[in-house]
Amino acid sequence: MRAVSNPESAGDLREIELRRHLQMMARSVEHAETGSCLTMILRSAASDPAKALIAMKGALQQAGLRAKVILARLDPDDELRQLCTSLSDLAPNVPAPELIRWARNPRLLDAHEQVIYGASMCWSGDAIRREADRRNALNLFDAEAPDTARLGRLAFTALWAASSPMPDRYLNGSFAARPYGALEQTVAEPVSVSPSVPGPQGWPLLRH
């Protein structure tokens, strides 16, 4: 079943979308298998799926769920710190670099935001390079789409391989003082992925 949210205003969009992510995450908890992993491709730690994960960390822990995240931006600092802490709390025995990566190469920004909540539940948003105030208001929530979820997992695996490790100062919670809105410099680097998984030219797999 596919649910499309297309509210009239940007404020309504964010409120409804966050609520939908909380609902999808709650469903993933209900149907979770211990050790399962949610995967997220997000513009930043301020994206609604990241907020939902932080808010539901306790329920995810009880269900034995963990998560892996790819971010395109390393700000805002407070949200990033909370996200890194939540990911580590969900998988305390897994090194932080194996839970979060940085899609720093500009070539990767054509990928769409996506979350795979389980074997058949997923969400697809706008391209991660697009500014938040210029984003497409059409967000796709699929609750019964195992084939789409499988393609989403392939896309995540490919993007994870092409992304960079998170700088240690972020993983350690040591955020250097920077001007408001300042970003890390993005440097175009060669993208190398396994031939057995889709490459950057194949993204996004969930939307066209």
Helices and strands as residue ranges (DSSP letters): E 2-5, H 10-30, E 37-42, H 48-55, H 57-63, E 66-71, H 77-90, G 96-98, E 100-102, G 106-110, E 112-116, E 122-127, G 132-134, E 139-142, H 146-162, E 164-165, H 168-171, G 200-202
